[in-house]
Amino acid sequence: MANCSPLRTAQQPQAANSYTPTVEFDRLMAEGLSVDVAVGQLEAAGWVIDEVREDHTPMRFSDIAALISYVRTAPWAFEDLDWHSAKPALQRLHAQSLSRPIDAVSHSFLVLATR
């Protein structure tokens, strides 16, 4: 297993005799959790993988305020964000945004599994 928090799953009924795990990922990408690690951990816990989807969505923020607004709408994705420590990087991004947009990539994945 990767050096990250173990996956926690909760069974939620989908239909009679079928369950799909709801998986909570702690510090998802910061600790190196990938779709391959998630699938491996689920399989090791006895889940059967039904479907895997992965996406890398390009994002463009016109200025630092747009970026901060986005971060505030997804607090679970930035749980460990320390605004004080991030201030120098945010100031650099603000300076950059005065001449060009801030480009980023959002990485997400979905793993559907049954037991």
Contacts in CASP RR format, 6 or more apart in sequence:
PFRMAT RR
TARGET T0000
AUTHOR 0000-0000-0000
METHOD contacts of the structure
MODEL  1
MANCSPLRTAQQPQAANSYTPTVEFDRLMAEGLSVDVAVGQLEAAGWVID
EVREDHTPMRFSDIAALISYVRTAPWAFEDLDWHSAKPALQRLHAQSLSR
PIDAVSHSFLVLATR
1 37 0 8 1.000
1 41 0 8 1.000
1 44 0 8 1.000
2 31 0 8 1.000
2 32 0 8 1.000
2 33 0 8 1.000
2 34 0 8 1.000
2 37 0 8 1.000
3 31 0 8 1.000
3 32 0 8 1.000
4 26 0 8 1.000
4 27 0 8 1.000
4 31 0 8 1.000
4 32 0 8 1.000
4 33 0 8 1.000
4 37 0 8 1.000
5 25 0 8 1.000
5 26 0 8 1.000
5 27 0 8 1.000
5 31 0 8 1.000
6 41 0 8 1.000
7 23 0 8 1.000
7 24 0 8 1.000
7 25 0 8 1.000
7 38 0 8 1.000
7 41 0 8 1.000
7 42 0 8 1.000
7 45 0 8 1.000
8 23 0 8 1.000
8 24 0 8 1.000
8 26 0 8 1.000
9 21 0 8 1.000
9 22 0 8 1.000
9 23 0 8 1.000
9 42 0 8 1.000
9 45 0 8 1.000
9 47 0 8 1.000
10 21 0 8 1.000
10 22 0 8 1.000
10 24 0 8 1.000
11 19 0 8 1.000
11 20 0 8 1.000
11 21 0 8 1.000
11 22 0 8 1.000
11 115 0 8 1.000
12 19 0 8 1.000
12 20 0 8 1.000
12 21 0 8 1.000
12 22 0 8 1.000
13 19 0 8 1.000
14 20 0 8 1.000
18 114 0 8 1.000
19 114 0 8 1.000
19 115 0 8 1.000
20 112 0 8 1.000
20 113 0 8 1.000
20 114 0 8 1.000
21 42 0 8 1.000
21 47 0 8 1.000
21 113 0 8 1.000
21 115 0 8 1.000
23 38 0 8 1.000
23 42 0 8 1.000
23 111 0 8 1.000
25 33 0 8 1.000
25 38 0 8 1.000
26 79 0 8 1.000
27 33 0 8 1.000
27 79 0 8 1.000
27 80 0 8 1.000
28 77 0 8 1.000
29 107 0 8 1.000
30 80 0 8 1.000
34 109 0 8 1.000
35 52 0 8 1.000
35 54 0 8 1.000
35 109 0 8 1.000
35 111 0 8 1.000
38 109 0 8 1.000
38 111 0 8 1.000
39 49 0 8 1.000
39 52 0 8 1.000
39 111 0 8 1.000
42 49 0 8 1.000
42 111 0 8 1.000
42 113 0 8 1.000
43 49 0 8 1.000
46 115 0 8 1.000
47 113 0 8 1.000
47 114 0 8 1.000
47 115 0 8 1.000
48 113 0 8 1.000
48 114 0 8 1.000
48 115 0 8 1.000
49 111 0 8 1.000
49 112 0 8 1.000
49 113 0 8 1.000
50 112 0 8 1.000
50 113 0 8 1.000
50 114 0 8 1.000
51 110 0 8 1.000
51 111 0 8 1.000
51 112 0 8 1.000
52 109 0 8 1.000
52 110 0 8 1.000
52 111 0 8 1.000
52 112 0 8 1.000
53 109 0 8 1.000
53 110 0 8 1.000
54 107 0 8 1.000
54 108 0 8 1.000
54 109 0 8 1.000
54 110 0 8 1.000
55 106 0 8 1.000
55 107 0 8 1.000
55 108 0 8 1.000
55 109 0 8 1.000
56 105 0 8 1.000
56 106 0 8 1.000
56 107 0 8 1.000
57 105 0 8 1.000
57 106 0 8 1.000
57 108 0 8 1.000
58 103 0 8 1.000
58 104 0 8 1.000
58 105 0 8 1.000
58 106 0 8 1.000
59 70 0 8 1.000
59 103 0 8 1.000
59 104 0 8 1.000
59 105 0 8 1.000
59 106 0 8 1.000
60 101 0 8 1.000
60 102 0 8 1.000
60 103 0 8 1.000
60 104 0 8 1.000
61 67 0 8 1.000
61 70 0 8 1.000
61 97 0 8 1.000
61 101 0 8 1.000
61 102 0 8 1.000
61 104 0 8 1.000
62 97 0 8 1.000
62 101 0 8 1.000
62 102 0 8 1.000
63 94 0 8 1.000
63 97 0 8 1.000
63 102 0 8 1.000
64 90 0 8 1.000
64 93 0 8 1.000
64 94 0 8 1.000
64 97 0 8 1.000
64 102 0 8 1.000
66 102 0 8 1.000
67 93 0 8 1.000
67 97 0 8 1.000
67 102 0 8 1.000
67 104 0 8 1.000
68 90 0 8 1.000
71 77 0 8 1.000
71 78 0 8 1.000
71 81 0 8 1.000
83 90 0 8 1.000
93 102 0 8 1.000
96 102 0 8 1.000
END
